[in-house]
Amino acid sequence: MLSKNLEELYKKITKKRKEKIEKVSKERTYYITLVLENISNTKDTSAVLRTCESFGIQNVHIINTNQKYKVNKGVAIGSFKWLNIYLL
């Protein structure tokens, strides 16, 4: 089952682009999981999310006991849409 983001995207792109997205998605890694704990700067964390997305790291766990983390969409530049982010 496709995510809602992909369903909407697939309506607007060429078949060639769709095939490339599917190829890249299959190459993402689940062998590395990033864990961030007690983050104090959401901009830095959003930059880390961009980096994870660019290297194909799929899972990110954010453990924040001090405050609730919220993705800084201006800095993350959409990368959060393609990651599995688990907030604890």
WOTARA-V263916 format. One record per helix or strand of 2 or more residues. SS is the DSSP state (@ for helix, = for strand). FROM is the first residue (numbers start at 1). TO is the last residue. If there is no record, write none. Layout:
ss={SS:SS}
from={FROM:FROM}
to={TO:TO}
This chain:
ss={@:@:=:@:=:@:@:=}
from={4:15:29:42:57:73:79:84}
to={10:26:37:55:63:76:82:87}
